[in-house]
Amino acid sequence: MSVDVSNAPRSVLVCDRSSFLDEKNRISSQLQQLHFNYKVSLLLPECSSAPSHLDSVLKSFNSFYLIRDMPICELLDKHFLETAVYQGSVSGLSYRTRIDEDNCVALMPNGRLCLSLDKHSFQVLGVEGKPSKFNHRTKNRFVVSVDLTDSSMAPGGRGYVRLLTGLRSRLHLRTDFLLSHHPAVCPAGGGASLQHLLSRYDWSEHRPEISSRVLTHLSCPALLSSDPQPGDAHSFLEWLGAVDADISCENSSNSFMSSLVCPAPKTMLSRALSVSVCGLLLPQDVHRLVQELRCHLEQPRLAPWASLTVHGFVDSPVSWGDGEHGVLIGGENFYNLLMFHDHTYHLHLATGAHDTCPQ
């Protein structure tokens, strides 16, 4: 049986080129659109160890909490709403739930609670929602999206009571839950504002995990700060992914791992540093890292570019902005920022074909 690959779901890649010096650049707002980040990857050419200022920023990424078997109705607790949600200081995500099979939950920094539910759970919950746009022939998945900061969701209000009753008395939805806070908004620290919640459950605090590799004799595209063609952007991202996964792009005759080759024109790097940070990573921490990379590139006698790639959680109910996220085949949910010493940059934003298009 033949398969028409032209009908396979495709991914969307949005390419933007601008300068940090341009007052109209939208880099800050664009990076803030991806709320739930699990991995940041850096590639620094002609470098064998992270400079102290970059290393300091990487090690200062905020910690996060894992709360085990937490009832989702706890996110509606009045104390939690007042000390965390209304302050815009928290975000959270159900842990090890699969967006195409399980009930998934996301609490966004703007106070929006998103529930991606199977049909049975949605009917039991008894709250207004809408069919998922990732349904196939039948409507077997639904999305409930509620703004917890809206006056209609104030504790004691009709909408609040209806959702709380559904979660506490009918659905009984529980899951392991990742929770992070933004200390700039909550200067007393996440532990203080979240202690009332944490004290009632089994929880642990985690630091993002940092790993690094020094690469030698690496074939690399000859990168210039000129406009890349769309095909060049795809080829560059494929090469970058292979480097991050430690897959050779030499396409040697005795290799059965990959047929990828480094895009031409290419050059040879004598060395390069690959650094990865994994966890529930705040967009604010990523933004600080971008600023330090700009300072890094201003130093003389360094390579003229640096690459930063940020991957969102594959099974997050939302991807870009407030848009619904689906898996289908790939679950693409990432961006790459290619920065140059002259303060120009190329930004590549990727998502699945049916997700909300990044702006």
C-alpha positions in Angstrom: 0.0 0.0 0.0 1.4 3.4 -1.0 1.3 6.4 1.3 0.8 9.9 0.1 3.4 11.8 2.1 2.2 15.1 0.8 -0.8 14.8 3.1 1.3 14.2 6.2 1.1 17.0 8.9 3.8 19.5 8.3 5.5 21.9 10.7 5.5 25.7 10.6 8.8 27.7 10.7 8.6 31.4 11.1 11.8 33.3 10.3 12.5 36.8 11.5 15.7 38.9 11.0 16.3 42.1 12.9 18.8 43.9 15.2 18.9 44.3 18.9 19.7 47.9 18.3 16.4 48.4 16.4 13.9 50.0 18.8 11.1 48.2 16.9 12.5 44.7 17.4 10.1 42.3 19.1 12.6 39.9 20.5 11.5 40.3 24.1 7.8 39.8 23.4 8.5 36.9 21.0 10.6 35.0 23.6 7.9 35.5 26.2 5.4 33.7 24.1 6.8 30.3 24.9 5.8 29.8 28.5 6.8 26.3 29.3 10.5 25.6 28.4 12.2 22.4 29.3 15.6 22.7 27.5 18.0 25.5 26.5 20.9 24.6 24.2 23.9 26.8 23.4 26.5 26.4 20.7 29.5 28.7 21.1 32.1 28.3 18.2 35.8 28.4 18.9 35.2 28.0 22.6 36.1 25.2 25.0 34.7 26.4 28.3 31.9 28.8 29.2 33.1 32.3 30.1 32.6 33.1 33.8 29.8 35.6 33.1 27.8 33.1 31.0 28.5 30.3 33.5 27.2 32.5 36.3 23.9 33.2 34.4 23.4 29.5 33.6 23.9 28.5 37.3 21.5 31.2 38.4 18.5 29.8 36.6 15.6 29.6 39.0 14.7 26.4 40.8 11.3 24.7 40.5 9.1 22.4 42.5 7.7 18.9 41.8 4.5 18.3 43.8 3.5 14.6 43.7 -0.1 13.5 43.2 -1.6 17.0 43.7 -5.3 17.6 43.3 -5.8 20.2 40.6 -8.5 21.9 42.7 -5.6 23.2 44.9 -4.8 25.7 42.1 -8.1 27.4 43.1 -7.2 27.6 46.8 -7.9 31.2 47.9 -4.5 31.6 49.6 -2.7 30.3 46.6 -4.7 32.7 44.3 -4.0 35.7 46.5 -0.3 35.1 47.1 0.8 33.7 43.8 -1.7 33.7 40.9 -2.9 37.3 41.3 0.7 38.4 41.6 1.6 36.9 38.3 4.4 35.1 39.9 3.8 31.4 39.1 3.5 29.0 36.2 2.9 25.2 36.4 2.5 22.2 34.2 1.3 18.6 34.8 4.2 16.2 34.7 4.6 13.1 32.6 1.1 13.5 31.1 0.7 12.9 27.4 -1.3 15.5 25.5 -2.7 13.0 23.0 -3.9 10.5 25.7 -4.0 11.9 29.2 -5.6 14.8 31.0 -3.1 17.7 30.9 -3.0 20.9 32.9 -1.2 24.2 32.5 -1.2 27.3 34.8 0.1 30.2 32.9 1.9 33.3 34.3 -1.0 35.5 33.3 -3.4 33.5 35.5 -5.0 31.4 32.8 -5.7 27.8 33.7 -5.9 25.4 30.8 -7.2 21.9 31.0 -6.9 19.5 28.1 -9.3 16.7 28.9 -10.6 13.5 27.3 -14.3 13.3 26.6 -15.3 11.4 29.7 -13.4 13.8 32.0 -14.8 16.8 30.3 -18.4 15.6 30.7 -17.8 14.7 34.4 -16.3 18.1 35.1 -19.4 19.9 33.9 -17.8 23.2 32.9 -18.0 25.0 29.6 -15.3 24.2 27.1 -14.7 23.7 23.5 -13.7 20.7 21.3 -9.9 20.4 20.7 -8.9 21.4 17.2 -6.7 18.3 17.2 -9.7 15.9 17.2 -9.8 13.6 14.2 -13.1 12.0 13.1 -14.8 12.2 16.5 -14.8 14.8 19.2 -12.9 12.9 21.9 -10.9 15.7 23.4 -11.9 19.1 24.9 -10.2 22.2 26.2 -11.3 24.2 29.2 -9.6 27.6 29.5 -10.3 29.8 32.5 -8.9 33.2 33.5 -8.5 32.9 37.2 -7.9 36.7 37.5 -11.3 37.5 36.0 -13.9 38.9 38.4 -16.2 36.0 37.5 -13.7 33.6 38.9 -13.3 35.4 42.3 -13.6 33.0 45.2 -17.3 32.6 46.0 -18.4 33.6 42.5 -20.6 31.4 40.3 -17.9 30.5 37.9 -15.4 29.8 40.7 -17.8 27.6 42.6 -18.8 25.6 39.5 -15.2 24.9 38.5 -14.1 24.1 42.1 -17.0 21.8 42.7 -16.3 20.0 39.4 -12.6 19.4 40.2 -13.1 18.6 43.9 -16.4 16.6 44.0 -16.8 15.1 40.5 -13.6 14.7 38.5 -11.1 14.4 41.3 -8.3 15.2 38.9 -4.8 14.6 40.4 -1.4 14.6 38.8 2.3 15.2 39.5 2.7 18.9 39.0 5.7 21.1 38.1 5.5 24.6 39.6 7.9 27.6 39.1 7.8 31.1 40.4 9.3 34.4 39.3 11.2 36.0 42.2 11.3 39.4 40.5 7.5 39.5 40.9 7.5 37.7 44.2 10.6 39.1 46.1 9.9 37.2 49.2 10.8 34.0 47.3 8.7 31.2 45.9 9.1 29.1 49.0 7.3 31.7 51.1 4.4 32.3 48.8 4.0 28.6 48.0 4.6 27.1 51.5 0.9 26.9 52.3 0.4 24.6 49.2 3.7 22.7 49.5 3.2 21.8 53.2 0.2 19.6 52.4 1.9 17.3 49.8 5.0 15.4 49.0 7.2 17.8 47.1 10.8 18.3 46.1 12.8 21.3 44.9 15.0 21.0 41.8 17.7 22.9 40.2 18.0 23.0 36.4 20.5 20.4 35.2 23.5 21.7 33.2 25.7 19.6 30.9 28.4 20.6 28.4 30.5 19.0 25.7 33.6 20.2 23.9 33.4 19.4 20.2 36.5 19.3 18.0 36.9 19.5 14.2 33.2 20.4 13.7 31.9 21.0 10.1 29.9 24.1 10.4 27.8 26.2 7.9 29.6 29.4 6.9 27.2 31.8 8.8 26.8 35.4 7.7 24.4 38.0 9.0 22.7 38.1 5.6 19.1 37.0 5.1 18.8 33.2 5.1 16.6 31.6 2.5 13.9 29.3 3.9 15.6 26.2 2.7 18.8 27.4 4.3 17.0 27.9 7.6 15.7 24.3 7.6 19.1 22.9 6.7 20.7 25.0 9.4 18.3 23.8 12.1 18.7 20.2 11.0 22.5 20.5 11.3 22.1 22.2 14.7 19.8 19.4 15.9 22.3 16.8 14.8 25.1 18.6 16.7 23.0 18.8 19.8 22.2 15.1 19.6 25.8 14.3 19.0 25.1 12.8 15.5 27.7 13.1 12.9 27.0 15.1 9.7 29.9 13.7 7.8 27.7 11.1 6.0 30.5 8.6 5.9 30.0 5.3 4.1 30.3 3.2 7.3 27.7 5.3 9.3 24.2 3.8 9.7 23.0 6.6 12.1 22.4 9.5 9.7 22.6 10.7 6.2 22.6 14.3 7.2 25.4 16.5 5.8 26.5 20.0 6.9 24.9 22.6 4.7 27.2 24.3 2.1 29.0 26.6 2.0 30.8 25.3 5.1 33.8 25.8 7.2 35.7 23.8 9.9 35.6 24.8 13.6 38.7 23.6 15.5 36.5 23.5 18.6 33.0 24.5 19.9 31.2 24.3 23.2 27.8 22.7 23.4 25.9 23.5 26.6 22.4 22.3 27.7 20.2 23.3 30.6 17.1 21.2 31.4 14.2 21.7 33.8 11.1 23.9 34.0 12.8 27.1 32.7 11.5 30.6 33.0 11.4 32.8 29.9 12.9 35.6 32.2 16.0 33.4 32.8 16.3 32.8 29.0 16.1 36.5 28.4 18.9 37.2 30.9 21.0 34.6 29.1 20.4 36.3 25.7 21.6 39.6 27.2 24.8 37.9 28.4 25.4 36.3 25.0 25.2 39.8 23.5 27.9 40.9 25.8 29.9 37.8 25.0 29.8 38.5 21.3 31.1 42.1 21.8 34.4 40.8 23.1 37.3 40.8 20.5 38.9 37.8 19.1 35.8 35.6 19.5 33.8 33.8 16.8 31.2 36.2 15.2 28.1 34.3 16.2 26.4 32.2 18.9 23.3 30.0 18.8 20.6 29.5 21.4 17.8 27.0 21.0 14.8 26.8 23.4 12.5 23.7 23.4 9.1 23.8 24.9 7.5 20.8 26.6 6.2 18.5 23.9 3.1 17.7 26.0 2.2 21.2 27.2 -1.5 22.0 26.5 -0.4 25.4 25.2 2.5 26.4 22.9 2.8 29.9 21.6 0.9 32.5 23.5 -2.4 31.1 24.7 -2.7 28.8 21.6 -3.6 25.2 22.0 -0.8 22.7 21.4 -1.1 19.3 19.8 1.3 16.4 19.2 0.0 14.6 16.1 3.4 13.4 14.7 6.2 15.7 16.0 4.9 18.1 18.6 7.3 20.8 17.4 7.5 23.6 20.0 10.8 25.5 19.9 12.7 28.5 18.7 16.3 29.2 17.7 18.1 32.5 18.1 21.2 33.0 16.0 23.1 36.0 17.2 25.9 37.9 15.5 28.6 40.3 16.8 27.1 43.3 15.0 23.9 42.9 17.1 21.8 41.5 14.3 20.0 38.2 14.8 18.0 35.5 13.0 15.0 34.2 15.0 13.4 30.9 13.9 10.1 30.0 15.6 8.8 26.5 15.0 5.5 24.7 15.8 3.2 22.0 14.4 1.2 22.7 11.3 -2.1 23.0 13.3 -0.8 25.0 16.3 -1.2 28.7 16.5 1.3 30.3 14.3 4.0 32.2 16.2 4.1 35.9 15.7 
